[in-house]
Amino acid sequence: MRPSTIASTFCSGVATNLVDFYRRLGVEDKIRWFDTLHFIEPGGRISDLGPSFSASAPFHSTPSFMRAKFLSIGDKDAIARGLLALMPGLPVETQDTFLSWLERHGQTPRAIQRFWEPVLVSALNESLDRMSVHYAAQVFRESFSEIGSCRQDGSPVRPALRALWRGW
């Protein structure tokens, strides 16, 4: 029986330990790398977030984000404001949860459920109501910026959400 392929969206400063773990397990060559994130809704409708060749950085993912049907205009506006709030620097570690941070920063329930939660729970393996604001912000600042992004062969990769991050 052939081993299954492990799929990963990105390699970054946050995921460096995971990639090293894959290497030590001898499965690094089983990793598939993607530049586009696919958000699948109930019923099967797919919205792809990825870089666009029609726009240059830092706006190269804005077209796919604006076309994404899984979020309303209000959700997209809230997400943009949330990402902007994370830009100045990593928040100091506190007892605050990322869910309470999202609520304080005007995130809609749909933006939380359809954008923030899938990205962060998959990255940190923790629910938003138990997640540190500091580490959630670190995922967006490091994973979706220019810091440390790579493919299994060490070549650079432009993950969709990193492109999205740079687009705001």
C-alpha positions, 0 to 999 in steps of 0.5 A: 500500500502506498503512503498517503500524501500529506498536504500543507498550505505553507512553510513559515517561521510558525511552521518551521518546527513542523517541517523539521518534524516531517524531515525527521520522520522521513515524510518531507517528500510526501508534502504537497505545497499550495499557493492557493487556499480553497474555502469550501462551503456547505453545498460544495461552493468553493472560493479560492484565495490566492495571488493574482497576476493582474495586480502587483504586491502588495495588492496581488491577492485582493482580487481573489479576496474580493471575489470570494463568495463565502464572505459578505462585504461586511465580513471582508471589511471586518477582516481587513480592519482586523488584519490592519490592527495586527500590523503594528506589532505582536501584542504582548502576551496576556490572559486575553483570548483571541476570540475576545480580541476578535469580538472587541475588534468588530469581527462578524460571527461569519468572518470568525467562523469562515475565515479566522477560525479555519486558518488559526485552528488549523495552524495552532490546533486550539479553539479561538476561545483558548487561543493566545492573542500573541500567538494568533497574531504571530501566525498572521504576521509570520506565516502571511508575510515575507518571513521564512516562507519556503517549499520543501526544496527550499524555494520561496512560496507565496501562500494565498493568505500571505498574499492576502495579508500583504494586500491590506 
